[in-house]
Amino acid sequence: MKVLQVNVVYNTGSTGKIMCDIHAELVKQGIESVICYGRGKKTQDKNVYKICGELYSKFNNLLSRFTGLLYGGCYFSTQKLFRIIKKEKPDIVHLHCLNGHFVNIYKLIAWLKKHHVKTVLTLHAEFMHTANCSHAFECDKWLSGCGKCPKLQNKHFRVDGTHRSWKKMKKAFADFDSLTVASVSPWLQERAARSPILKGLKHITVLNGLDTEVFRPTLSDLREKYALTDKTVVFHASPRFDNNPSNLKGGYYVLQLAERMPETVFVVAGPYPDGLMVPDNVILLGKVANQTLLTKWYSTADITLLTSKRETFSMIVAESLCCGTPVVGFYAGGPETIAVPQYCVFVEYGDVDALTVKAEEVIRHSYDLTEISKVASRKYSKSAMCANYVLEYQTEN
């Protein structure tokens, strides 16, 4: 068996690392594995192809602002991908995130369908079943064809092509009988299965996996280093932290909580703007790229705080639990459906009063950190994720 995976990035970001974990496990099992990706640095790694140049991607991004089609264009990189697939002759094509202006999604799906290629499509976001938005939030236009998109009303140089994109995506997927749609959470699967674009196809859920040899309870000197020995510590990780209420990762609510809990220290991992003013009990670490250091912070904290408005999975929940640290946060879609319920508490988005009460309750509760890690590691291990995908590769549609 040979598997060819396609993703926007390689060995970086959550989806790039997930793809690489699957690749490594396949090779370990003696299964031929090939990777194609679109964005980032070119690599010389064996059986890995970069199919799109950075300038070409930027050109297609600009072009999409005039055509209104976020997932079209990219003629030359898409043709390159077709040539690689023909050359490699994979038994399975496994698609991950295809946004980022490196491939024409409509043409890729139609091509795989026409050539009867067994395909697994992992949904890491919502754009494949909405045909437009990565997160639809309260909007339900994706259930009836989109068009007149409220998100585009104040955008410059952007034609509203949402209805056209919806029709093109629906046509591409129609009657694709050798396709399995794998969602990363039950919440996402339920939404994808309701979409007219993916309705009637085979749907499964495969939870994202991580390296449980890295993310596990770890001894740390961080309390001594940061003078936190006698302090309660709340940890928060974010790809972008600020005090803007419209930031979907919810940094604003972290700061609100910090003001209400002045005796608790809030440690934030993630890039932040210069000059950001925060309460005295907030420590801004900046970006933490080192996974070992990240693991130490999870292990140091009394709880991990999740304040996102929407997540289809949340690697933060999985990472924290594997390190033995319970999670408190807002209902965000995916997290509450993939969490270990006895170690996670969620409240309505934006309800800081309820968030404060639950955070204090969980902090006061005595947990067996080893037991949390043990349960979580079985659920979120990359080996479990890979085993589920290999099983699907081997299953007849």
N, C-alpha and C positions, 0 to 999 in steps of 0.2 A: 504494500500500500504506500502511496505517496500523497502527501498533503501539501498544498500551497496556500499560505496565508497572505492576506493583503491588509495593510493598515496604513494610516496616514504617517505615523512615525515608527522608528525602530529603536528598541532598547532605551526608551525615555518616556516619561509620562506613564500614567497608569495603564493605558491600552498597549503602549509599546512594550512595557515590561511583561504584561500578561501574555502577549503574543510570543515573546522570547521564552517565557516559562513553558509554554506549550511546545515550542520548537525544541527546547532542550529535552523535554520529557519524551518527545517522539523519537529523537535521535537516540536517547538512552534505551528506548524499547526496540531499537533497530528498524524504526519506521522512517522512510525517506521524508525529509522535510525541506521546504523551500519558502523563503520569505520575499515578498515584494512590498516596498514602502515608498511614500511620496516625498516627505518633507524632512529637512535636517541634513546633517553631514553625510557625505557618501562614505560607505564602509567597504572594506576589502574582505569582510567575513565570508566564509564559504557558503554558497547556496543562498546568498542574500543579494537582492537586486534593488537599486534605487531607480525608480522609473520616471521621476519628474525633476526638472531643474528648478531652482528657487525663483529665478527671474520669470520663467514660464508660468509658474504658479501664481506669482504676483500679477502677471498680465491677465490671467484668467479670472483672478479675483476682481480686477478692475473691469474686465469685460462683463462680469455678472451684474455689475451695478447698472449697466445699460440694458441687458437682456432680461433682468429680473429672475434669472435661473441660477440659483446658488450651486446646483449640482450638475451643470452641463458643461459645455466647452471641452477643454483639455483633450483635443483631438490626438495630438502626437503622443502624449504620455499614455493615453488609453490604448492607442494602437500598439505601443511598446508592450504594454501589459498583455494584450492579446497574443503577441508574438512569443512572449515568455511562456504563457500558458500552453500554447501549441508546442513549443520546444520541450517543456518539462513533462507534459502529458500527465498531470496529477489525477489521482482518483477522486480526490476531494479538494474543493476550493473553499477555504474558510475566510470569510470576510469579517473585518472588525470595523473600526471607524473609517469611513470613506469621505469624510468632509475634509476641508483644507485645500480645495482647488488643485487636486492632483490627478483626478480621474473623473470621467463622465459616468455618473452612477446609473443613469437611465440606460445608456448603451452597454455598460458592463453587465447589468442584470439581464437585459434582453439577450446579450450574447451568450451568457452562461445557460440561459433557458433554451435558446435555439440549439445549442450544441449538447444539450442534455447532460451537463456537468453536475454531478452531485455537489450541492452547495450547502454550507452552514453559514448563516448570517447571525453574528452576535450583535445584539443591540446594547450598546453602552450608553446611548442617549435616545432621544425621541425622533430625530429628524428623518429616519427611514420610514416610519409609519405616519408621520405628519407631512412628509415631503418638503418641509420647510424648517420648522422650529426645532432646536435642540431640546428645549423645554417649552411645552405649550401652556403650562400653568393653568389658569382658570378658563382659557379660551378653548372652545370646542369646535371651532370651524374645521379642524382636520377630520371631523366625523362626517362632514357634508360637502367637502370640496374646496375649502379655503376661499381666498379672494377677499379684496378690500381689507387687507391685513392692518390691524390697528398699530402694530409695531413699526410699520413702514411709513406712517403718516408724516413723521418729522425727519425722515432720512433724506439725505441729499444724494442725487445721482443714482437713485434706486427705483427702477420700475417695479410696480407690483405684479410680479409674475407668479404669485403664490397659487392661484387657481390653475394656471398652465402647468406649473411644476407638479401639482397634485395629480392632474390627469396623466402626465407623462410617467410619474412614478407608478400609478395604479396600472397603467397599460404594461409597463415593464414587468411587473410582478404577476400579472394575470396568467393563470394556468401554469405556473412554475411548479410542476409536480415533483421535482427532485430537490426541493429546497426545505431546509429546516431552519426555523427562526428560534434562536436561543437568546432569551432575555436574561439579564444579570440579576433580576429580582422578580418575585411573584407580582409585585405591583406593576412593573414594566410589562410583564407578559400579559397581564389582564388588559392593559391599555392597547398594546400592540394587536392583540387578538380581536379587539373591537374595531380597529381601524379598517375602513373599506379597502385600503391598500393591501393589507396583509391578512385580512379575514379569510378563513377557510384553509389557510396553509397549516403545516405542522408547527406547533409551538411547544417549546420546552423551556425550563429555567435551569441555568447553570450559574451558580454563584461564582463570583470572582475569587481567585485564590492568591495567596501570598506566601512568602518564604517564612515558614514558622520556625526555622532554625535561626532566623534573624529577629523576628517579632515574637518575643517571649519575655517573661519576667527577667529583668536584668539588674544586677547590683550596680549602683551608681553613686558617685560622689557629688552629684549636682546640688543636692540640698546644702552640703557644706560649702561648695564653691559659690553659690548664690545667697548664702546666709538664710536658708529656708528651713533650718533644722526643726524649729518649733512651729512652723507655719502649715496651714492647709493650702494645698496647691491644686489649682484647676488648670488643665492644659487645653489649648485650642490650636489647631493647625489649619492653615488656609493658604490657597494659592495667591491670594491678594487680600491684605488686611487694611481696612481704613475705617473711618467713622461715618461713612455715607450710608444713610438708611436704605438707599436703593441697591446697595451692593448685595447680590444674591447670596453671598457666603456669610452675611450677618455679623460682620465685625462690630457694627453699631450696637448690637444686642450684647455682645461680650463686654463692651465698655459700660453699658447700662447695668449689667449684672455686677461688674467690678465696683461700681459706685454704691450699690446696695449691700455689698459684702466687703467692707473696707478692711477687715481683718484677714481676708483670704487673698493669697497672691495668685494672679492670673498670668500664666506664661503663654506667650503667643509665638508660634513658629510660622513664618511667612513674610514675604516682602511687604513693605509698608512705605508710604510716601514720606519724603523728607519733611520735617517739621510737624509731624503728627503729634498732637497733644493727647496724653493719656493720663488716667489717675495714677497716683504714686504706687499703687499696689499692682500695677501692670508691668510686666517685663517683656519687651519686644526683642525677640531673638534675631529677626530677619529670616531669610530663607535658610532652611536646614535641609541640605541635600544628602547629608550623610545618614544612612538608614540606622547605623549603630547608635548615633547620637539621638536620633528620633526615638528609637526604642528606649533609650535611657530616660528620655523625658516622659514617655508614656508610663514607664515603670515607676517614675518618681511621683507622678501626680496621684491625687486622691480620686479625681474623676477627670474624664475628658468631656469637653463641651462641644456640641454640634449645633450650629445656629443657621445652617443653610435653609433657604426657602424651598429648594428642590434638589434632590439627589436621586439618581436612578439606582444606586447601590450604596456607596460611601465606604471607601477603603479605610477612612479614619475610624469608623466603627469597628471594622474587622481588625485593624492593626491594634487598636487600643485593647480590645477584648483579648486578643492573643497575648498581649503583654500583661494581662491580669487586671486591667483597670476598667471599671464600669463607665457607662456613657449616659449623659443626660443631654437632652436637646429638644429641638422642635420636630414635630411631624413634618417630614419632607418628601414623602412618597415611598422611595425604595428602602431607606434605612430601617424603618419600623417593621418591614416585612422580611428583612434578612437578619435582624438583630437576634441575639440570644435574650429572650424577654425577661428572664429573671435577673439580668445584669444591666438592663437598659431601661430608661424612663424617658418618655416623650410627652410634650405638651403642645398645645395649639401654637402655630407659628405667630410670633410677635407678642405672645403673652408672657411678659417679663416677670409679672407677679408669680404666676404658676411656675415658671422656670426657676425663680429664686427659691421657692418653697421646696421643689423637688431636688434641686441641687443640694440644699442644706440637709434634706432627709437622707439622700444617698451618701453624702459625706459622713454623716453620723452612723450609718449602718456599717456593721462589721462584715466584710466579705472574705472568703477564702480565695486569695489571688491565684493560687496554684490551680484550684478547681475551675475558676473562670478561664484561665489560659488553656487548660486541658480540654474543656468543652469547645471553646472557640477554635482551637487548633484543628480539631477533627472537622469542624464545619468549614473553615476558611483556608485549609491547606491547599497549596498549588497542586499537590499530588491528587487530591480529591477532585479539583477542577479538571485537571488533565484526564483523569480516568473517565469522567463523565463525557468529555469531548471525544475521547477515543471510542467509547461505547457508541456514541452517536455516529461517528465515522463508519463504524462497522455495521450499523443497523440499516436495513432496507427501508426506504421511504414508503 
